[in-house]
Amino acid sequence: MARTYNQDCILAHALDLLGERWTLLILRELFLGPQRFGDLQAGLPGIGANLLSKRLKELEEADLIDAPGHSDNKTRYRLTVMGEGLRTTVRSLMKWSILYFIERPDSSPARECIYTDNLQPDSVALAIEMFAGLCPEPELNYVAHIAIDDFPYTVYNMNGEMTCRRGADGPAVATISADVGTIMQSFRGEKTLDEAKARMKFSGDQKVIAHLLTCIVHESGDHKKAAMEEISVAS
């Protein structure tokens, strides 16, 4: 039987569903596209096969993920519409986490994570998507490709909302190639726009490239200010 807070509170009910260890991280792995069981386990070092199977079953029963086939390890787990609806919630939690830990004076694994240049490309792709929320362009709809350490991603910017997916098989109006270190340093404002551009490759629509660079290069600190203002308004 699943654990429960046994409280008449809508937040408690949500945590009954999502609060178990690894649950949100499994969903995080699926925000970038469908994954096989082995891919999920590789992206979540530390989780055992039995526990991963248990969590996947729970998420499927909750109609947050779908696993068509169930035949073998080739089965791809994917988000349902309700699962996809958690994207903005997880994105907001990621943003809050960055702002919280970057303001803490003491060293911690979380703070070191912000200042490392050794993150996985998937984490960087999700960060680009997150920062895009601080510089929306509702009138600029496009599909672009971003290669991060040679791992390809497709960026969909539609009606001021950006989502990223693994792979770059379809057409795109612009392409950016960069390494993890350059993007992370640009996020933290350690590189100017010109310095970042010198370490990237571009092709395609210049307006699209300019918007993507705005999401990546934070040399003025405006993104942090905008995020803090957003949190203040929400509170």
Phi, psi and omega in degrees: 000134181293147178287150180217151176281344180054046178236143174276072181215130184295329176293318178299321179294321178296320179288330172302323183277322191245353191276354179292149182302137178084343187301307181294330180288327174296316177298319177305316180296332183270349177298332181270003176132168181301148181222146171280165180304313181296325178294319179297317180295322178293326180279351181233065181301132181112340179271135178279158182300319181295317180291320178299316178301317180297314181295319179297320178297318179297318181292324177291318178296331179276001180063033175260336174226162178232143180228074182297136176108293184054032184270315183198196182291355177276350177301132179256124175275136181219157180286143168277179177300318179293323177295317178298331180295346178275355183304311183293327178295312179295320179299317179295322178294320176299315181296315178299318182299317178299312182295322180293307187285333179287338179271347181285133183284337185270151178287147179200160176303325180293317179293321178297327177299321180293326186261009178271156174250017186243028178286162175287147179306324178301317180297322180291320178299317178294327178292321177301315178301317181296311181293335178298334178294342179268353178218061183291149175231081186300334182270353184252094179261130183199165170238126182227165176246140173233126175256119181246112186052040179071006173268121186274144176222150173251131181253127176247114177248105186229122176055039176083006181240128181251136171228150180241147177225148175293147177094159181211058185273332184271176178290154179212153182268348180203156180221137174233136174239133180203164176262162183303315182301315180298317181292316180297317178296326178289321175305316187277002179076019181274350178233141173285169179301316181295321179294319179294316181297327180294340181252013179238165173240141184227154168200151175104203187300123185289327177294321179293315178300317181298320179293317179299320178294326176297324179287337186260317188263116185243055187288337185266348183081004182296328182294319178296317179299316180296320180295317180296320178295321179297317178294321180296318179296318181295330182272000000 
